[in-house]
Amino acid sequence: MGYVHDGSVSLYIPPTAMMPIAGAWTEVAGQVAGTICKHKAAAAETSVVYIPIPLLSHSGVDAGGLPVKGSQIKSIEVDYEIQAAACTSVTAALTKIKRGADGAVAAVSTIASTQDLAAATDAADVDQHKLISTVTTPVYVENDEELVHTLTIVAALNSTVDILGAVANIGLKL
């Protein structure tokens, strides 16, 4: 049986799937008519937003230890706007959570990646942004793992932020 291996697939992640765990956030209409966003009101605070990356996975591996089917994360793009005042910094990180067996806790590890916009300058100024985090060594996701992209925003007193969505760029083997 043959497999399809597509090295360039994208998955859109709407702002309604994102979870701010710190800071005051609401879901509102975006700046452009007909759009939605996660909105952070003006406040000097550090906000953390979890962006779950929904990926296909499989438990079987080949002789080299790679999954015979599933998704390989390559990069993540986050679209957001900063209005009124620049933030101090915007930093992205990617984590892998391996679910524990019955009675065991999950294990969290960092996946090495680099962001294309400088955290304290380009990523934090008043503008529309597309922050791209590129995975250093693309990894496949196993069926007992999940990926979460974390955006940490250190906002100034008058900074407002709208997160419009994200895109996970993956390789797909079916």
Secondary structure as UniProt FT lines:
FT   STRAND          5..13
FT   HELIX           15..17
FT   STRAND          19..22
FT   STRAND          25..29
FT   TURN            33..34
FT   STRAND          36..40
FT   STRAND          46..53
FT   TURN            63..64
FT   STRAND          70..83
FT   STRAND          89..98
FT   TURN            102..103
FT   STRAND          107..111
FT   STRAND          113..115
FT   TURN            119..124
FT   STRAND          127..140
FT   TURN            143..144
FT   STRAND          145..154
FT   TURN            157..158
FT   STRAND          160..173
//
